Amino acid sequence: MSFFETPWGLLVIGFAASSFWRAAGAVLSGRIEIDTPLFDWCVCVTQALVGGLMVRAILLPSTALAEVPLGDRVLACAIGVSVFLLMRWRVMPGVAAGTASLVALIVWRGV
């Protein structure tokens, strides 16, 4: 087994790949014009991917969250979105409320 097949080797490869793209982003960030249709498209695709992953994590989780009933996950999400809207589009109170309500439901049900 070579070094690159070990967990440490995979960690080194992942770190190098991530570092490369971060460095490239830092170098190119000053040259990118943000008022272009291409940049707008990239923002839309990025937001769609994040939204899709969030919906998948809530409706079709593949982690320990799958043990929590669907109704509890959806209710916690609805509480989080409601607090987000009631607090004039402030993200942190919405995230905190959604997380706290999910934890409370898990503890209450004994999941």
Secondary structure, 3 states (H helix, E strand, C coil): CCHHHCHHHHHHHHHHHHHHHHHHHHHHHHHCCCCCHHHHHHHHHHHHHHHHHHHHHHHCCCCHHHHCCHHHHHHHHHHHHHHHHHCCCCHHHHHHHHHHHHHHHHHHHCC
